[in-house]
Structures are given as C-alpha cells and as structure tokens.
Amino acid sequence: MPITCSLDLEMAERKINNGELAAMAGVHRSSIAKLRRNAFLMIDAAVLEKICKALELQPGDLLHYQADG
C-alpha cells in the first residue's frame, strides 16, 4: 500500500493504547485500530483531525507515501 500511517509508532512513543487514544480524541477504537494496522481504504478527515489534535501532530506526521517498487 503506497500510503501508510505511523500512528502505531506515535502511540508506542507515548505509551498509550487504543482505548486511551479513543477517549482522548473522541473517536471509536476501531478507527484507531484500522489506522494502526494500515487496514484503511480511506480516512475520515474529522477522525484524522481529532487524532492529530489529541496527539498534537500534523497529518503529515502520521501519513506517508511510499512509491511501489
């Protein structure tokens, strides 16, 4: 997948789990789990905004493009 999310790394650095981030950001734990596993087809802008606000990050800190091959 050319677009990846480094939410898992950011959460590990802060030593927080899905439930804690869900409570901080006001989003469902399943949304966080999908982003952590890079198992998303699209990202809801409102969810991304809430996560970025909770972690004090920019979207570019989480989303990365990796060219195929």
Secondary structure, 3 states (H helix, E strand, C coil): CCEEECHHHHHHHHCCCHHHHHHHHCCCHHHHHHHHCCCCCCCCHHHHHHHHHHHCCCHHHHEEECCCC
